């Protein structure tokens, strides 16, 4: 939580503020910013890292619902880097848009007469004179306070940010909308499935049925007089959602909540239900699969009638060593206690139910689904339309001679050779050893399929387009590749959105296309 030291900077009295300066220290040196350029002073906030930018950028923070870039003034002024302390503060300055500058400690606000300010060139300083507005003499003949120009300090490392503010009057990024080829792919019929685990058995739903994938909330409202597999009701973005444990519904032993559990929000509109969705709790989500219909078999007749009604198809993967049962949501939910849970939703707030149905009509055209993944504990998102599938990282990638240097290796994906690029390397991050949580995002970039290795896949989020905003433009690469951001202020969560088309430049796309052709 930010702790503001200047709740209301003295901007009402313009004449007075013009003679006021906020003084602070970097090491043993004392500096000042003109008071009218300081919006507020806060403690060091929680931040997310931004790749492809200058080392001076510490990260992005959430300041009362707005994304705030935070820079290290030590790095900008070429001081030796050091860890922040309890005295460290962020001076939020306005250069057309707000930006934070970390200093070692804030001293005080002082009033200065104009004749007490000397020309910056009259003193010898380690700081470039172009960064200085002037020098304030002090009672100590050997000491002085150097007045820095915030915009000049920022432009030293981030001229892209300030020029963008000047051009647009805001920190809008020049986001390039991904281009999707409307022509159908020349391949066999494919079904996209979301696979998940229940008691170490693998099941799946059609992706079209799964609206989003979210974590279990801390609070679940209990529903009286229902079977134990109905966990209760949750409030998911202003709509009430019945929550059902698939493990319990399948008659398996309850093992309690775990970090890996997820809620599949399944859309039931196509089944004629008045309530739009239901949340199905699974042990863990595995992958998004693209399965040819030729690899999907009918349920064997030997299975009893109830099982065959619940299972739509059985998919044979890895030459028959891996079986995935595709479930029918409509069949699973023909259960009296679950119907009772739906009735409870309607009784809970019929007026809210009406407003939800109106909102859902608008959701189709004004929402986006994002695959959220992690790199070095930072969250990123990519449009689900650009992700062909999500698959596990193999133990070893096969390196093919005479392929491009940026390609880590190749993986055989159901008979198709897929080039694989490490996403950490793409963002100039240190690499990690292979582990079970890593996944490969198969991304279609202008009809060139490429796999990108990420640390883990967290969830699939459905977001309103109004929640997606332009990211502060801090470098050409960052602005091109990470030009948008989702700021979930209520959860103090910032998700940086990738533009799929920018993951590979045109030359790299051509190289992959020629080598894979």
PALOVO-97827 format. One line per 2 residues: number of its first residue (from 0); their letters; for each residue x negated, y, z of C-alpha. Coordinates in steps of 0.25 Angstrom, whole numbers, plus 2048, in hexadecimal, padded with zeros to 3 digits. Example, Ala and Ser with C-alpha at 12.3 -4.5 7.8 and 13.67 -1.06 7.14 Angstrom:
2
0	as	7CF/7EE/81F  7C9/7FC/81D
END
This chain:
517
0	xx	800/800/800  7FA/80E/7FC
2	xx	7F8/818/807  7F9/826/802
4	xx	7F1/830/809  7F7/83C/801
6	xx	806/839/801  808/847/7FA
8	xx	7FC/84E/7F4  7FD/85D/7F6
10	xx	801/85F/7E7  80D/868/7EB
12	xx	804/874/7EE  7FC/874/7E1
14	xx	7F3/880/7E5  7EF/879/7F2
16	xx	7ED/86C/7EB  7E4/872/7E0
18	xx	7DA/875/7EB  7DB/868/7F2
20	xx	7D2/85C/7F0  7D2/84D/7F5
22	xx	7C4/849/7FA  7BF/83B/7FA
24	xx	7B2/833/7FB  7AB/82A/7F1
26	xx	79F/825/7FA  799/831/801
28	xx	79D/83A/7F5  7AA/843/7F8
30	xx	7B3/846/7EC  7C0/84D/7EA
32	xx	7CC/84D/7E1  7D5/859/7DE
34	xx	7E1/857/7E7  7EC/859/7DC
36	xx	7E6/84D/7D4  7E7/843/7E0
38	xx	7F5/83D/7E1  7F3/835/7EE
40	xx	7E9/82D/7F6  7EB/81F/7F9
42	xx	7E4/813/7FF  7DE/808/7F5
44	xx	7EA/801/7EF  7EC/7F3/7EB
46	xx	7E7/7F2/7DC  7E7/7E9/7D0
48	xx	7DA/7E8/7C7  7DB/7ED/7B9
50	xx	7D1/7E6/7AF  7CB/7EC/7A3
52	xx	7C8/7FA/7AA  7BD/801/7B1
54	xx	7B7/7FC/7BE  7BC/809/7C4
56	xx	7CA/805/7C3  7CE/7FD/7D0
58	xx	7DC/7F9/7CC  7EA/7FD/7CB
60	xx	7F3/800/7D7  801/802/7DA
62	xx	804/810/7DF  813/811/7E3
64	xx	817/80A/7D6  80D/810/7CD
66	xx	800/809/7C7  7F4/811/7CC
68	xx	7E6/80E/7C6  7DC/80F/7D1
70	xx	7CD/813/7CE  7C1/812/7D6
72	xx	7BB/820/7D7  7AD/81A/7DC
74	xx	7AC/813/7CF  7B0/81E/7C6
76	xx	7A5/827/7CD  79B/81C/7CC
78	xx	799/81A/7DB  795/80D/7E0
80	xx	7A2/804/7E2  7A6/800/7F0
82	xx	7B2/7F9/7F6  7BE/801/7FA
84	xx	7C0/804/809  7CB/808/812
86	xx	7C7/817/80F  7C8/815/800
88	xx	7D4/81C/7FA  7DA/81E/7EC
90	xx	7DC/82C/7E7  7E8/82C/7DE
92	xx	7E5/837/7D3  7EE/83B/7C8
94	xx	7E8/83D/7BA  7F5/83C/7B2
96	xx	7F8/82F/7B9  7F4/82B/7C7
98	xx	7E7/823/7C9  7E0/81F/7D6
100	xx	7D1/822/7DA  7CB/81A/7E5
102	xx	7C1/822/7EE  7B9/81E/7FB
104	xx	7C1/827/804  7CA/833/804
106	xx	7C5/83F/80C  7CF/84A/80D
108	xx	7D6/855/805  7CF/862/805
110	xx	7D3/870/800  7C8/877/7F7
112	xx	7C7/885/7F3  7C4/887/7E4
114	xx	7B7/88E/7E7  7B2/882/7EF
116	xx	7B1/87A/7E3  7A4/87A/7DB
118	xx	7A2/875/7CD  79F/866/7CC
120	xx	792/869/7C4  78C/871/7CF
122	xx	789/864/7D8  781/858/7D6
124	xx	78A/84B/7D6  78A/83D/7D2
126	xx	798/83F/7CC  799/844/7BD
128	xx	79D/853/7BE  7A8/850/7B4
130	xx	7AF/848/7BF  7AE/854/7C8
132	xx	7B8/860/7C9  7AF/867/7D3
134	xx	7A8/866/7E1  7AD/86B/7EE
136	xx	7A2/870/7F8  7A2/86C/806
138	xx	79D/871/813  791/867/812
140	xx	788/86E/808  783/860/803
142	xx	791/85A/800  79C/85D/7F7
144	xx	7A9/858/7F2  7AA/854/7E3
146	xx	7B8/857/7DC  7BB/84B/7D3
148	xx	7C4/84C/7C7  7CD/840/7C8
150	xx	7D0/83F/7B9  7C1/840/7B5
152	xx	7BE/835/7BF  7C8/82C/7B9
154	xx	7C5/82F/7AB  7B6/82B/7AE
156	xx	7BB/81D/7AD  7C9/81D/7A9
158	xx	7CB/828/79E  7D5/81E/797
160	xx	7DE/820/7A3  7DE/830/7A3
162	xx	7DF/831/794  7EB/828/794
164	xx	7F1/831/79F  7EF/83D/797
166	xx	7F4/837/78A  801/831/790
168	xx	803/838/79D  802/82B/7A5
170	xx	7FA/81F/7A6  801/817/79B
172	xx	7F9/80B/795  7FA/809/786
174	xx	800/7FC/787  801/7F4/77A
176	xx	80E/7EC/77A  80B/7DD/776
178	xx	80F/7DA/768  816/7CD/767
180	xx	817/7C6/759  826/7C3/757
182	xx	823/7B8/74D  825/7AA/753
184	xx	818/7A2/755  816/797/74B
186	xx	816/78C/755  81F/781/75A
188	xx	82A/784/764  825/788/771
190	xx	82C/789/77F  826/792/78A
192	xx	827/78C/798  823/791/7A6
194	xx	81E/785/7AD  81D/783/7BC
196	xx	81B/779/7C7  824/772/7D0
198	xx	81E/767/7D9  812/766/7CF
200	xx	81B/763/7C4  81C/76D/7B8
202	xx	829/773/7B3  82C/77E/7AA
204	xx	837/788/7A6  839/78F/799
206	xx	832/79C/799  83F/7A3/794
208	xx	846/79E/7A1  83B/7A4/7AA
210	xx	83D/7B3/7AC  831/7B5/7B5
212	xx	828/7AE/7C0  826/7B4/7CD
214	xx	820/7B1/7DB  829/7AD/7E7
216	xx	82D/7B9/7EF  82B/7BA/7FE
218	xx	83A/7BB/801  845/7B2/7FC
220	xx	853/7B4/800  859/7A7/805
222	xx	867/7A2/7FF  870/79B/808
224	xx	877/78D/805  86E/789/7F9
226	xx	865/77E/7F7  856/77F/7FC
228	xx	851/780/7EE  857/78E/7ED
230	xx	84D/796/7F4  855/7A3/7F4
232	xx	856/7B0/7ED  84C/7BB/7E9
234	xx	84C/7C9/7E4  844/7C9/7D7
236	xx	844/7D8/7D2  852/7DB/7D6
238	xx	859/7CE/7D2  85C/7C3/7DB
240	xx	856/7B5/7D8  85A/7A7/7DD
242	xx	84D/7A0/7E0  84C/791/7DF
244	xx	841/787/7E2  83F/77D/7D6
246	xx	837/774/7DF  843/773/7E9
248	xx	84D/772/7DD  845/766/7D8
250	xx	846/75F/7E6  837/761/7E9
252	xx	831/764/7F7  830/773/7FA
254	xx	821/777/7FC  824/785/800
256	xx	81F/792/7FA  812/793/7F3
258	xx	80A/79E/7EB  80B/796/7DE
260	xx	81A/796/7DE  822/79E/7D4
262	xx	830/7A2/7D1  835/7A0/7C3
264	xx	840/7AA/7C0  849/7A2/7B6
266	xx	853/7A9/7AE  860/7A3/7AE
268	xx	868/7AC/7A5  868/7A2/79A
270	xx	86F/798/7A3  87B/7A2/7A6
272	xx	878/7A5/7B4  87D/7B2/7BA
274	xx	870/7B3/7C2  864/7B6/7B8
276	xx	859/7AE/7BE  854/7A4/7C9
278	xx	847/7A3/7CF  841/795/7CF
280	xx	835/793/7D9  82A/789/7D3
282	xx	81D/784/7D9  815/78C/7CF
284	xx	815/791/7C1  80B/78B/7B7
286	xx	80C/790/7A9  813/796/79E
288	xx	813/78B/793  816/78B/784
290	xx	81B/77D/781  81F/778/773
292	xx	82C/771/772  825/765/76D
294	xx	81F/763/77B  82C/763/782
296	xx	834/756/784  842/753/788
298	xx	844/74E/796  842/73F/797
300	xx	850/738/798  84A/730/7A4
302	xx	84B/73C/7AD  858/73D/7B4
304	xx	863/747/7AF  861/752/7BA
306	xx	852/753/7B6  854/753/7A7
308	xx	85E/75F/7A9  854/767/7B1
310	xx	849/764/7A7  84A/76A/799
312	xx	83D/764/793  830/75E/797
314	xx	823/763/791  817/75B/78E
316	xx	80A/762/790  7FB/75E/790
318	xx	7FE/752/787  809/74E/790
320	xx	801/74F/79D  809/75B/7A2
322	xx	818/75B/7A2  820/767/7A4
324	xx	82F/766/7A7  837/772/7A1
326	xx	843/775/7AB  851/77A/7A7
328	xx	854/786/7B1  863/785/7AD
330	xx	863/776/7B2  85B/779/7BF
332	xx	864/784/7C3  871/77B/7C3
334	xx	871/77A/7D2  87B/77E/7DB
336	xx	872/784/7E6  86B/78C/7DB
338	xx	879/791/7D6  87C/795/7E4
340	xx	86F/79D/7E4  874/7A4/7D8
342	xx	881/7A7/7DE  879/7AD/7EA
344	xx	872/7B6/7E1  87F/7BB/7DB
346	xx	885/7BD/7E9  878/7C4/7EE
348	xx	87B/7D0/7E5  884/7CF/7DA
350	xx	882/7DE/7D6  873/7DB/7D6
352	xx	876/7CF/7CD  87D/7D9/7C3
354	xx	871/7E3/7C3  868/7D7/7C0
356	xx	870/7D2/7B4  86F/7E0/7AF
358	xx	860/7E1/7B2  85E/7D3/7AB
360	xx	864/7D8/79E  85A/7E3/79E
362	xx	84F/7DA/7A2  84D/7D3/794
364	xx	849/7DF/78D  842/7E7/798
366	xx	83A/7DC/79F  82C/7D6/79C
368	xx	827/7C8/7A1  819/7C8/7A5
370	xx	80F/7BD/7A8  808/7C1/7B5
372	xx	7FA/7BC/7B7  7ED/7BF/7BF
374	xx	7DF/7C2/7BD  7D6/7C4/7C9
376	xx	7E2/7C6/7D2  7E8/7D1/7C9
378	xx	7F5/7CF/7C2  7F8/7D1/7B3
380	xx	804/7CF/7AA  806/7CB/79C
382	xx	813/7CB/794  819/7BD/794
384	xx	81C/7BF/785  80D/7BF/783
386	xx	80A/7B3/78B  80C/7A6/782
388	xx	80A/79D/78E  802/79B/79B
390	xx	7F9/78F/79D  7EF/78A/7A7
392	xx	7E0/78C/7A5  7D9/780/7A1
394	xx	7CD/77B/7A9  7C4/77E/79D
396	xx	7C5/787/791  7BF/781/784
398	xx	7B5/78B/77E  7B6/78B/76F
400	xx	7A9/78F/767  7AA/79B/75E
402	xx	7B6/7A1/766  7B6/7B0/76B
404	xx	7AE/7B3/777  7BA/7B8/77F
406	xx	7C1/7AB/77E  7BE/7A2/78A
408	xx	7C2/795/783  7CE/78E/77D
410	xx	7D9/785/783  7E1/77B/77C
412	xx	7F0/77F/77E  7F9/774/779
414	xx	7F0/772/76C  7ED/781/76A
416	xx	7E0/786/76D  7E1/793/775
418	xx	7D6/79D/777  7D5/7A1/786
420	xx	7D0/7AF/78B  7CD/7B1/79A
422	xx	7D5/7BD/79E  7CB/7C1/7A9
424	xx	7C1/7C3/79F  7CA/7CB/797
426	xx	7CB/7D5/7A2  7BC/7D5/7A6
428	xx	7BF/7CD/7B3  7B6/7C2/7B9
430	xx	7BA/7B4/7B5  7BE/7A9/7BF
432	xx	7BD/79A/7BE  7C9/792/7B9
434	xx	7D4/78F/7C3  7E2/789/7C3
436	xx	7E9/796/7C4  7E3/79B/7B7
438	xx	7ED/79C/7AB  7EB/79F/79C
440	xx	7F5/7A9/797  7F7/7A5/788
442	xx	7F9/7B3/782  7FE/7B6/773
444	xx	7F6/7C2/76E  7FB/7C6/760
446	xx	7FE/7B7/75D  7F0/7B3/763
448	xx	7F2/7A9/76F  7E7/7AB/779
450	xx	7E6/7A5/787  7E2/7AF/793
452	xx	7DD/7A9/7A0  7E3/7B0/7AC
454	xx	7E0/7AD/7BB  7EF/7A9/7BE
456	xx	7FD/7AC/7B9  806/7B2/7C4
458	xx	814/7B3/7BE  81D/7B7/7B3
460	xx	824/7C5/7B7  830/7CB/7B0
462	xx	82E/7DA/7B1  836/7E6/7AC
464	xx	82F/7EE/7A2  831/7FA/7AB
466	xx	827/7F3/7B4  81C/7F3/7AA
468	xx	814/800/7A9  808/805/7A2
470	xx	7FB/802/7AA  7F1/80E/7AC
472	xx	7E8/80F/7A0  7DA/80D/7A6
474	xx	7D2/807/79A  7D4/804/78C
476	xx	7D3/7F5/78E  7DC/7F5/79B
478	xx	7E7/7FE/794  7E7/7F5/787
480	xx	7E8/7E8/78F  7EE/7EC/79C
482	xx	7F7/7F8/798  803/7F4/7A0
484	xx	805/7F1/7AF  811/7EC/7B8
486	xx	811/7F3/7C5  81A/7EB/7CF
488	xx	819/7F6/7D9  823/7EF/7E3
490	xx	819/7E3/7E4  80C/7EC/7E3
492	xx	809/7E4/7D6  803/7E9/7C9
494	xx	802/7DF/7BD  7FA/7E4/7B1
496	xx	800/7E0/7A4  7F7/7DA/799
498	xx	7FA/7DE/78A  7F8/7D0/784
500	xx	7F4/7D6/776  7E8/7DD/77D
502	xx	7E2/7D0/783  7DB/7CE/776
504	xx	7D6/7D8/76C  7D9/7D7/75D
506	xx	7CB/7D1/75A  7CC/7C7/765
508	xx	7DA/7C3/761  7D5/7C1/752
510	xx	7C9/7B8/758  7D3/7AF/75F
512	xx	7DC/7AE/754  7D1/7AA/74A
514	xx	7CB/7A0/754  7D9/79A/757
516	x	7DE/79A/749
END
